[in-house]
Amino acid sequence: MLVEPEPVAEIMVDTALERGAWRYPVRFARLRLDVAAADVPPFGAGAQPVGG
């Protein structure tokens, strides 16, 4: 059985990497009750490189 995602969370991250790992931890900001899981693109989809 597949898991169906339902709640959408907003998180805060820093783009700094150190030896291939995030330098600072990911922090939970809030639940987004106004956004459906189907409206959120898959992780990495549509990401734009910085400064490229």
PyMOL Python script that loads the backbone (N, CA, C, O; Angstrom):
from pymol import cmd

cmd.read_pdbstr("""\
ATOM      1  N   MET A   1       0.844  -1.177   0.000  1.00  0.00           N
ATOM      2  CA  MET A   1       0.000   0.000   0.000  1.00  0.00           C
ATOM      3  C   MET A   1       0.888   1.240   0.000  1.00  0.00           C
ATOM      4  O   MET A   1       1.869   1.314   0.741  1.00  0.00           O
ATOM      5  N   LEU A   2       0.538   2.200  -0.830  1.00  0.00           N
ATOM      6  CA  LEU A   2       1.283   3.453  -0.887  1.00  0.00           C
ATOM      7  C   LEU A   2       0.742   4.439   0.135  1.00  0.00           C
ATOM      8  O   LEU A   2      -0.443   4.421   0.465  1.00  0.00           O
ATOM      9  N   VAL A   3       1.609   5.286   0.623  1.00  0.00           N
ATOM     10  CA  VAL A   3       1.202   6.334   1.558  1.00  0.00           C
ATOM     11  C   VAL A   3       0.728   7.531   0.748  1.00  0.00           C
ATOM     12  O   VAL A   3       1.427   7.975  -0.162  1.00  0.00           O
ATOM     13  N   GLU A   4      -0.437   8.053   1.062  1.00  0.00           N
ATOM     14  CA  GLU A   4      -0.976   9.225   0.400  1.00  0.00           C
ATOM     15  C   GLU A   4      -0.691  10.463   1.253  1.00  0.00           C
ATOM     16  O   GLU A   4      -1.233  10.588   2.351  1.00  0.00           O
ATOM     17  N   PRO A   5       0.160  11.390   0.760  1.00  0.00           N
ATOM     18  CA  PRO A   5       0.441  12.601   1.538  1.00  0.00           C
ATOM     19  C   PRO A   5      -0.773  13.510   1.579  1.00  0.00           C
ATOM     20  O   PRO A   5      -1.459  13.682   0.571  1.00  0.00           O
ATOM     21  N   GLU A   6      -1.037  14.085   2.726  1.00  0.00           N
ATOM     22  CA  GLU A   6      -2.171  14.995   2.843  1.00  0.00           C
ATOM     23  C   GLU A   6      -1.776  16.358   3.373  1.00  0.00           C
ATOM     24  O   GLU A   6      -2.013  17.354   2.689  1.00  0.00           O
ATOM     25  N   PRO A   7      -1.179  16.458   4.568  1.00  0.00           N
ATOM     26  CA  PRO A   7      -0.829  17.799   5.043  1.00  0.00           C
ATOM     27  C   PRO A   7       0.383  18.351   4.289  1.00  0.00           C
ATOM     28  O   PRO A   7       1.287  17.604   3.913  1.00  0.00           O
ATOM     29  N   VAL A   8       0.388  19.647   4.079  1.00  0.00           N
ATOM     30  CA  VAL A   8       1.510  20.330   3.440  1.00  0.00           C
ATOM     31  C   VAL A   8       2.143  21.229   4.493  1.00  0.00           C
ATOM     32  O   VAL A   8       1.454  21.999   5.162  1.00  0.00           O
ATOM     33  N   ALA A   9       3.453  21.125   4.633  1.00  0.00           N
ATOM     34  CA  ALA A   9       4.168  21.938   5.619  1.00  0.00           C
ATOM     35  C   ALA A   9       5.096  22.912   4.908  1.00  0.00           C
ATOM     36  O   ALA A   9       5.677  22.586   3.873  1.00  0.00           O
ATOM     37  N   GLU A  10       5.229  24.100   5.466  1.00  0.00           N
ATOM     38  CA  GLU A  10       6.204  25.070   4.989  1.00  0.00           C
ATOM     39  C   GLU A  10       7.428  24.918   5.884  1.00  0.00           C
ATOM     40  O   GLU A  10       7.312  24.858   7.108  1.00  0.00           O
ATOM     41  N   ILE A  11       8.601  24.858   5.260  1.00  0.00           N
ATOM     42  CA  ILE A  11       9.839  24.701   6.017  1.00  0.00           C
ATOM     43  C   ILE A  11      10.791  25.829   5.657  1.00  0.00           C
ATOM     44  O   ILE A  11      10.640  26.477   4.621  1.00  0.00           O
ATOM     45  N   MET A  12      11.774  26.058   6.524  1.00  0.00           N
ATOM     46  CA  MET A  12      12.809  27.055   6.271  1.00  0.00           C
ATOM     47  C   MET A  12      14.141  26.323   6.159  1.00  0.00           C
ATOM     48  O   MET A  12      14.496  25.521   7.023  1.00  0.00           O
ATOM     49  N   VAL A  13      14.876  26.610   5.077  1.00  0.00           N
ATOM     50  CA  VAL A  13      16.173  25.970   4.867  1.00  0.00           C
ATOM     51  C   VAL A  13      17.184  27.011   4.420  1.00  0.00           C
ATOM     52  O   VAL A  13      16.822  28.060   3.887  1.00  0.00           O
ATOM     53  N   ASP A  14      18.429  26.715   4.640  1.00  0.00           N
ATOM     54  CA  ASP A  14      19.524  27.529   4.153  1.00  0.00           C
ATOM     55  C   ASP A  14      20.199  26.722   3.048  1.00  0.00           C
ATOM     56  O   ASP A  14      20.277  25.498   3.148  1.00  0.00           O
ATOM     57  N   THR A  15      20.677  27.364   2.018  1.00  0.00           N
ATOM     58  CA  THR A  15      21.281  26.639   0.903  1.00  0.00           C
ATOM     59  C   THR A  15      22.743  26.280   1.148  1.00  0.00           C
ATOM     60  O   THR A  15      23.371  25.662   0.289  1.00  0.00           O
ATOM     61  N   ALA A  16      23.292  26.646   2.286  1.00  0.00           N
ATOM     62  CA  ALA A  16      24.700  26.378   2.560  1.00  0.00           C
ATOM     63  C   ALA A  16      24.930  24.887   2.800  1.00  0.00           C
ATOM     64  O   ALA A  16      24.246  24.256   3.606  1.00  0.00           O
ATOM     65  N   LEU A  17      25.908  24.346   2.084  1.00  0.00           N
ATOM     66  CA  LEU A  17      26.294  22.949   2.263  1.00  0.00           C
ATOM     67  C   LEU A  17      27.701  22.881   2.835  1.00  0.00           C
ATOM     68  O   LEU A  17      28.543  23.736   2.563  1.00  0.00           O
ATOM     69  N   GLU A  18      27.933  21.860   3.623  1.00  0.00           N
ATOM     70  CA  GLU A  18      29.266  21.633   4.182  1.00  0.00           C
ATOM     71  C   GLU A  18      29.560  20.147   4.069  1.00  0.00           C
ATOM     72  O   GLU A  18      28.915  19.327   4.723  1.00  0.00           O
ATOM     73  N   ARG A  19      30.534  19.802   3.239  1.00  0.00           N
ATOM     74  CA  ARG A  19      30.888  18.402   2.977  1.00  0.00           C
ATOM     75  C   ARG A  19      29.685  17.573   2.528  1.00  0.00           C
ATOM     76  O   ARG A  19      29.526  16.429   2.954  1.00  0.00           O
ATOM     77  N   GLY A  20      28.837  18.145   1.669  1.00  0.00           N
ATOM     78  CA  GLY A  20      27.709  17.414   1.111  1.00  0.00           C
ATOM     79  C   GLY A  20      26.475  17.343   1.980  1.00  0.00           C
ATOM     80  O   GLY A  20      25.499  16.695   1.598  1.00  0.00           O
ATOM     81  N   ALA A  21      26.481  17.982   3.131  1.00  0.00           N
ATOM     82  CA  ALA A  21      25.323  17.970   4.034  1.00  0.00           C
ATOM     83  C   ALA A  21      24.899  19.407   4.305  1.00  0.00           C
ATOM     84  O   ALA A  21      25.708  20.330   4.212  1.00  0.00           O
ATOM     85  N   TRP A  22      23.625  19.589   4.641  1.00  0.00           N
ATOM     86  CA  TRP A  22      23.151  20.926   4.978  1.00  0.00           C
ATOM     87  C   TRP A  22      23.920  21.445   6.186  1.00  0.00           C
ATOM     88  O   TRP A  22      24.092  20.724   7.168  1.00  0.00           O
ATOM     89  N   ARG A  23      24.377  22.676   6.121  1.00  0.00           N
ATOM     90  CA  ARG A  23      25.130  23.266   7.227  1.00  0.00           C
ATOM     91  C   ARG A  23      24.225  23.546   8.430  1.00  0.00           C
ATOM     92  O   ARG A  23      24.641  23.400   9.579  1.00  0.00           O
ATOM     93  N   TYR A  24      22.985  23.950   8.152  1.00  0.00           N
ATOM     94  CA  TYR A  24      22.034  24.268   9.216  1.00  0.00           C
ATOM     95  C   TYR A  24      20.827  23.344   9.094  1.00  0.00           C
ATOM     96  O   TYR A  24      20.478  22.948   7.982  1.00  0.00           O
ATOM     97  N   PRO A  25      20.188  22.993  10.188  1.00  0.00           N
ATOM     98  CA  PRO A  25      19.050  22.078  10.116  1.00  0.00           C
ATOM     99  C   PRO A  25      17.830  22.708   9.435  1.00  0.00           C
ATOM    100  O   PRO A  25      17.650  23.925   9.443  1.00  0.00           O
ATOM    101  N   VAL A  26      17.011  21.853   8.855  1.00  0.00           N
ATOM    102  CA  VAL A  26      15.733  22.287   8.279  1.00  0.00           C
ATOM    103  C   VAL A  26      14.797  22.581   9.435  1.00  0.00           C
ATOM    104  O   VAL A  26      14.731  21.816  10.397  1.00  0.00           O
ATOM    105  N   ARG A  27      14.064  23.702   9.343  1.00  0.00           N
ATOM    106  CA  ARG A  27      13.167  24.095  10.433  1.00  0.00           C
ATOM    107  C   ARG A  27      11.725  24.131   9.942  1.00  0.00           C
ATOM    108  O   ARG A  27      11.440  24.650   8.863  1.00  0.00           O
ATOM    109  N   PHE A  28      10.831  23.582  10.732  1.00  0.00           N
ATOM    110  CA  PHE A  28       9.406  23.608  10.441  1.00  0.00           C
ATOM    111  C   PHE A  28       8.888  25.021  10.652  1.00  0.00           C
ATOM    112  O   PHE A  28       9.166  25.630  11.684  1.00  0.00           O
ATOM    113  N   ALA A  29       8.125  25.563   9.674  1.00  0.00           N
ATOM    114  CA  ALA A  29       7.556  26.899   9.809  1.00  0.00           C
ATOM    115  C   ALA A  29       6.087  26.822  10.199  1.00  0.00           C
ATOM    116  O   ALA A  29       5.681  27.381  11.217  1.00  0.00           O
ATOM    117  N   ARG A  30       5.286  26.126   9.385  1.00  0.00           N
ATOM    118  CA  ARG A  30       3.851  26.023   9.677  1.00  0.00           C
ATOM    119  C   ARG A  30       3.202  25.032   8.722  1.00  0.00           C
ATOM    120  O   ARG A  30       3.765  24.697   7.680  1.00  0.00           O
ATOM    121  N   LEU A  31       2.014  24.568   9.087  1.00  0.00           N
ATOM    122  CA  LEU A  31       1.205  23.770   8.178  1.00  0.00           C
ATOM    123  C   LEU A  31       0.505  24.718   7.215  1.00  0.00           C
ATOM    124  O   LEU A  31       0.068  25.797   7.615  1.00  0.00           O
ATOM    125  N   ARG A  32       0.395  24.326   5.959  1.00  0.00           N
ATOM    126  CA  ARG A  32      -0.276  25.134   4.947  1.00  0.00           C
ATOM    127  C   ARG A  32      -1.627  24.497   4.632  1.00  0.00           C
ATOM    128  O   ARG A  32      -1.739  23.684   3.715  1.00  0.00           O
ATOM    129  N   LEU A  33      -2.637  24.868   5.390  1.00  0.00           N
ATOM    130  CA  LEU A  33      -3.971  24.320   5.200  1.00  0.00           C
ATOM    131  C   LEU A  33      -4.623  24.860   3.933  1.00  0.00           C
ATOM    132  O   LEU A  33      -5.624  24.313   3.471  1.00  0.00           O
ATOM    133  N   ASP A  34      -4.060  25.936   3.363  1.00  0.00           N
ATOM    134  CA  ASP A  34      -4.602  26.528   2.143  1.00  0.00           C
ATOM    135  C   ASP A  34      -4.041  25.901   0.866  1.00  0.00           C
ATOM    136  O   ASP A  34      -4.429  26.297  -0.233  1.00  0.00           O
ATOM    137  N   VAL A  35      -3.133  24.927   0.996  1.00  0.00           N
ATOM    138  CA  VAL A  35      -2.499  24.284  -0.157  1.00  0.00           C
ATOM    139  C   VAL A  35      -2.753  22.779  -0.095  1.00  0.00           C
ATOM    140  O   VAL A  35      -2.576  22.154   0.950  1.00  0.00           O
ATOM    141  N   ALA A  36      -3.164  22.209  -1.214  1.00  0.00           N
ATOM    142  CA  ALA A  36      -3.374  20.760  -1.296  1.00  0.00           C
ATOM    143  C   ALA A  36      -2.068  20.086  -1.703  1.00  0.00           C
ATOM    144  O   ALA A  36      -1.251  20.686  -2.401  1.00  0.00           O
ATOM    145  N   ALA A  37      -1.869  18.855  -1.275  1.00  0.00           N
ATOM    146  CA  ALA A  37      -0.657  18.112  -1.614  1.00  0.00           C
ATOM    147  C   ALA A  37      -0.498  17.969  -3.124  1.00  0.00           C
ATOM    148  O   ALA A  37       0.626  17.949  -3.624  1.00  0.00           O
ATOM    149  N   ALA A  38      -1.602  17.869  -3.854  1.00  0.00           N
ATOM    150  CA  ALA A  38      -1.543  17.740  -5.312  1.00  0.00           C
ATOM    151  C   ALA A  38      -1.029  19.013  -5.973  1.00  0.00           C
ATOM    152  O   ALA A  38      -0.575  18.960  -7.116  1.00  0.00           O
ATOM    153  N   ASP A  39      -1.085  20.150  -5.294  1.00  0.00           N
ATOM    154  CA  ASP A  39      -0.631  21.423  -5.853  1.00  0.00           C
ATOM    155  C   ASP A  39       0.871  21.638  -5.691  1.00  0.00           C
ATOM    156  O   ASP A  39       1.426  22.569  -6.275  1.00  0.00           O
ATOM    157  N   VAL A  40       1.527  20.800  -4.916  1.00  0.00           N
ATOM    158  CA  VAL A  40       2.949  20.962  -4.625  1.00  0.00           C
ATOM    159  C   VAL A  40       3.758  20.102  -5.597  1.00  0.00           C
ATOM    160  O   VAL A  40       3.512  18.900  -5.695  1.00  0.00           O
ATOM    161  N   PRO A  41       4.725  20.697  -6.325  1.00  0.00           N
ATOM    162  CA  PRO A  41       5.538  19.895  -7.245  1.00  0.00           C
ATOM    163  C   PRO A  41       6.443  18.936  -6.472  1.00  0.00           C
ATOM    164  O   PRO A  41       6.778  19.204  -5.318  1.00  0.00           O
ATOM    165  N   PRO A  42       6.840  17.825  -7.090  1.00  0.00           N
ATOM    166  CA  PRO A  42       7.765  16.908  -6.423  1.00  0.00           C
ATOM    167  C   PRO A  42       9.079  17.608  -6.068  1.00  0.00           C
ATOM    168  O   PRO A  42       9.476  18.569  -6.729  1.00  0.00           O
ATOM    169  N   PHE A  43       9.740  17.127  -5.035  1.00  0.00           N
ATOM    170  CA  PHE A  43      10.989  17.723  -4.582  1.00  0.00           C
ATOM    171  C   PHE A  43      11.986  17.811  -5.734  1.00  0.00           C
ATOM    172  O   PHE A  43      12.260  16.812  -6.400  1.00  0.00           O
ATOM    173  N   GLY A  44      12.523  18.992  -5.964  1.00  0.00           N
ATOM    174  CA  GLY A  44      13.520  19.184  -7.012  1.00  0.00           C
ATOM    175  C   GLY A  44      12.931  19.532  -8.361  1.00  0.00           C
ATOM    176  O   GLY A  44      13.658  20.014  -9.231  1.00  0.00           O
ATOM    177  N   ALA A  45      11.649  19.309  -8.573  1.00  0.00           N
ATOM    178  CA  ALA A  45      11.033  19.627  -9.857  1.00  0.00           C
ATOM    179  C   ALA A  45      10.905  21.135  -9.998  1.00  0.00           C
ATOM    180  O   ALA A  45      10.334  21.800  -9.133  1.00  0.00           O
ATOM    181  N   GLY A  46      11.423  21.659 -11.063  1.00  0.00           N
ATOM    182  CA  GLY A  46      11.309  23.090 -11.317  1.00  0.00           C
ATOM    183  C   GLY A  46      12.284  23.944 -10.536  1.00  0.00           C
ATOM    184  O   GLY A  46      12.193  25.171 -10.566  1.00  0.00           O
ATOM    185  N   ALA A  47      13.215  23.319  -9.837  1.00  0.00           N
ATOM    186  CA  ALA A  47      14.197  24.100  -9.064  1.00  0.00           C
ATOM    187  C   ALA A  47      15.127  24.837 -10.014  1.00  0.00           C
ATOM    188  O   ALA A  47      15.551  24.290 -11.031  1.00  0.00           O
ATOM    189  N   GLN A  48      15.437  26.070  -9.678  1.00  0.00           N
ATOM    190  CA  GLN A  48      16.324  26.897 -10.496  1.00  0.00           C
ATOM    191  C   GLN A  48      17.677  27.024  -9.809  1.00  0.00           C
ATOM    192  O   GLN A  48      17.730  27.336  -8.619  1.00  0.00           O
ATOM    193  N   PRO A  49      18.774  26.790 -10.531  1.00  0.00           N
ATOM    194  CA  PRO A  49      20.092  26.960  -9.915  1.00  0.00           C
ATOM    195  C   PRO A  49      20.333  28.425  -9.544  1.00  0.00           C
ATOM    196  O   PRO A  49      19.859  29.336 -10.224  1.00  0.00           O
ATOM    197  N   VAL A  50      21.066  28.632  -8.469  1.00  0.00           N
ATOM    198  CA  VAL A  50      21.354  29.979  -7.988  1.00  0.00           C
ATOM    199  C   VAL A  50      22.632  30.481  -8.677  1.00  0.00           C
ATOM    200  O   VAL A  50      23.642  29.781  -8.734  1.00  0.00           O
ATOM    201  N   GLY A  51      22.558  31.699  -9.192  1.00  0.00           N
ATOM    202  CA  GLY A  51      23.739  32.342  -9.771  1.00  0.00           C
ATOM    203  C   GLY A  51      24.252  31.734 -11.054  1.00  0.00           C
ATOM    204  O   GLY A  51      25.390  32.006 -11.438  1.00  0.00           O
ATOM    205  N   GLY A  52      23.454  30.910 -11.745  1.00  0.00           N
ATOM    206  CA  GLY A  52      23.944  30.184 -12.881  1.00  0.00           C
ATOM    207  C   GLY A  52      23.812  30.806 -14.163  1.00  0.00           C
ATOM    208  O   GLY A  52      24.215  30.229 -15.173  1.00  0.00           O
TER     209      GLY A  52
END
""", "prot")
cmd.dss("prot")
cmd.show_as("cartoon", "prot")
cmd.util.cbc("prot")
cmd.orient("prot")
